[in-house]
């Protein structure tokens, strides 16, 4: 009789032990499943990844806070991180165009997605002349494509679509979820820009001075013209600066927008000569939609 009880207790103990251990085994298995890594080049584009992908993916951003895409070079660690990624959604800036062949050669299994496919590129505004010697360069700039695509309303929606489609390829089981988040984001983008179109109507046809011409696609939405102070990413000469100040006086400029990624000495010189304000804006801020609202508010204040 004792043996029967002993066998029964042993069986119950063994079963209980197995059951108590089972959840731990499942948790360990789930934890071992790594989320796919999806790379983008700039912080604003990671906003779209996170809004649509949520916690189903890991985002990898190449150009970090305070860095400029114009001078960026990937670090060895970033190249190593890219080797683990499932996809890279790029936007055809100069560094990406130069980096893409190398990435394609090193990591042939990495899905390369052109996030600007479908974008209608605008032309960069003509730079201020640096004398007669710069006439050839000026002709070049007149036909140069504006690669600062991410601040445009339609461009953002196009990039969001590429994010949705790319994530669906990687995780097809989440197709409905990604579609729902994509549509929600598109509705928010349209709502914000529709409101800004009303608020910024008084600025239609006016000129806004900036240091670097990052805002063209954003300003185009409201029929605002941007005038860049820089010349080829550098501070302008004294001669060019004098021309800019003269033009800004004629336009009765009250505000000059500067970016954290570029020097601001020339912009401050122009502002001091005019009694204007220097207002910092960050075209590379991570919170893309929040940044669109901030830029709209800055423009509204400039119009007052």
Protein Blocks (a to p, Z undefined) as FASTA:
>chain_A
ZZmmmmmmmmmmmmmmmmmmmmmmmmmmmmmpccdddddfbfklmmmmmmmnmmmbccdd
fbdghiafklgccdfklmmmmmmpmbdcdehiaklmmmmmmmmmmmmmbccddfkgoiac
ddddddddebjklmmmmmmmmmpccfklmlpmklmmmmmmmmmmmmmmmmmmlmmmmmmm
mmmmmmmmmmmmmmmmmmmmmmgoiacddfbdcklmmmmmnopacddfbgghiacdfklm
mmmmmmmmmnopabdcddfkbcfklmmmmmmmnopacddddfkbfblmlmmmmmmmmmmm
mmZZ
